[in-house]
Amino acid sequence: MFARLPPICLCVAVLSAAPLTASTAVDPRIANVISELEKTRNIHQAALSPDGQTIAWVADADGATEIKIAPVADPSRSHRLTAGAGAPCIEQGLAWSPDSKELAFTSDCNAPAGAMNQPDVYIAATTALPAPRRLTHLHGGVTSLAFAPDGLHIACLYIEGATRAAGALAAMKPPAGVIGVEGLEIQRIAAIETASGEVREITPAKLHVYEFDWAPDSRKLAYIAAPPPGENNWWVAQLYTQQLAGGPPRAVLDPEHTPGRLQGLQIAVPRWSPDGRQIAFIGGLMSDQGPTGGDIYLISATGGEAKDITPDADKTAAWIEWRHPSTGQLLVSWVDSGQVEIGEVAASDGSVTAKYASIPGSVTDGRLEQSLSVAANGRVAYIRSSFAEAPEVYVGQLGGPAHQITRYNDALKPLWGRSESIRWTSDTFAVQGWLLYPAHYDPGKRYPLIVSVHGGPSSEVQPRWPDLGYNPIAFSALDYFVLMPNPRGSYGEGEAFTQANRKDFGYGDLRDILAGVDAVSAKLPIDPQRIGLTGWSYGGFMTMFAVTQTQRFHAAVAGAGISDWKSYYGENSIDQWMTPFFGASVYDDPGVYARSSAIDFIRNVKTPTLLVVGDRDGECPAPQSFEFWHALRAEHVPTELVVYPEEGHRFESPQHRRDVLARALAWFEQYMPPQS
């Protein structure tokens, strides 16, 4: 793809080829914030056994990860489960057998020489606790382990010969050869026999698979897939079923060509009903694979019309699971005005049959955002964090209290100020957002405000503990107010709200954000001369666009932004996402793209703007930041561009994650200095 770019891209390549020099001397206060963020011990997965008696989890350890397993009745009796010994390695991907007697996982502890980080699948008995048994000798990437209901196979997502993690967030491969034809890495479902370890790829090489679910009879799988390249085509993926024994896939649903509410939208989280007759899934306008959101749909497992059972929901379904053994209830994790709500709905008509919990924080079991690990007895486990609480594993009963069972981060206390959920009105919409107070708030003083716009746009801000890297929460520790709005286009207020910014990027959503600034400024001591703006991805675009539309912001930091939707269409690796939002391709309707392109309004910018991006970002390529930086220089606006080598849309290097946060904090300190 980069081979077709205009010469301006060559300048970016030169910039990113040089080693990244360290940022200037870091303010001691900034260094302290970064040091505290580095102390967080992240937890990556929590998995209850099907009988609800045992729990396993994956946490950071010695620069790698480790698996712990414990009886739910006494988590203090935890012990480590590992396939190796000695040097740290990556062990994760937990999957329990249906009888709760075995736990499968992936480990690269015993990777052969020359195959660094090559994971394989292991299985361990949880009773006598012998050494784990190695099932596979793979050559490629393996994720998403799941036992068949009969326990005879483990399905997984497998990329033969993988050179990078799947998905658009990872750093793209350097372009070489015939672009779009050679070097494609195709993710397929592989089935592993639990007795022999035999591995067989069962989905065709012409389909890149994103998610799957076993049929209750263990003979078939349902999956969401699209033709390669996989990074680009998730937005046009279809629902298929396929026999474990082989044969061609059966197309069940093609959203791009289906009539009705689902036409042209995205689908995710397929879940086969316990009686095998239906498949439930979430459908809606989604801008990224992973942050799922929409309405709940049902379709016959043989195909036909998909039925939206929650068409009038005022919140967003993020994850679903059938309540076994009942065929009539679906457990749902909702996004509800920036919080998590857990409940049940009737599959017949979508009516709410139970409300279990409303959690002012973020939860996950490590598979998807807001996914839960649920046992047959109604016991539930998840990793939870908030602005005030660092991540830990919690276990409880649906409808009852949950208790913390890990203590990795008990010593950590927030350096930032208190938080609150706030609401305001913009046009006809009620908009929600989160506000962090300055760490040392004194109502008699005036404070600067940082507005942070989330990515997506189909996403939302939920209270969660920050990790090292670019995040707005750190600004509160330096005595800024921080406003994190969920404007139209976000999850949490129903599908109509999520779709309200289609063909309108930068206009209605910006009005929502500015109305939030007004609401906060009206009730709190905000200094109007020290209001800043930042964001990453879609938030990076909103930062670039907003400074062309208003002079309210006195400093800005745009992470992985988009300055020109017209050129972006031909530069990125994920152009399929754009038609659902813009209504047509750039070649069919260039005007709608130009209307939201910051570069077309560049002469309006007066705001000092820092731009940061990875040189191998396929979602928001570096030339977009280069173009905006180049234009600001020509207009004599204070600006700086930092391109991080070997980084994709999500930064991986700890050095770069520290540096990008330090630079951003310093930029706002420079251009919005405290009043004397």
Secondary structure, 3 states (H helix, E strand, C coil): CHHHCCCHHHHHHHHHHCCCCCCCCCCHHHHHHHHHHCCCCCEEEEEECCCCCEEEEEEEECCEEEEEEEECCCHHHCEEECCCCCCCCCEEEEEECCCCCEEEEEECCCCCCCCCCCCEEEEEECCCCCCCEECCCCCEEEEEEEECCCCCEEEEEEEECCCCCCCCCCCCCCCCCCCCCCCCCCEEEEEEECCCCCEEECCCCCCEEEEEEECCCCCEEEEEEECCCHHHHHHHCEEEEEECCCCCCEEEECHHHCCCCCCCCEEEEEEECCCCCEEEEEEECCCCCCCCCEEEEEEECCCCCCEECCCCCCCEEEEEEECCCCCCEEEEEEEECCEEEEEEEECCCCCEEEEEEEECCEEECCCCCCCCEECCCCEEEEEEECCCCCCEEEEEECCCCEEECCCCCCCCCCCCCCEEEEEEEECCEEEEEEEECCCCCCCCCCEEEEEEECCCCCCCCCCCCCCCCCCCHHHHHCCCEEEEEECCCCCCCCHHHHHHHCCCCCCHHHHHHHHHHHHHHHHCCEEEEEEEEEEECHHHHHHHHHHHHCCCCCEEEEECCCCCHHHHHHHCCCHHHHHHHHCCCCCCCHHHHHHCCHHHHHHHCCCCEEEEEECCCCCCCHHHHHHHHHHHHHCCCCEEEEEECCCCCCCCCHHHHHHHHHHHHHHHHHHCCCCC
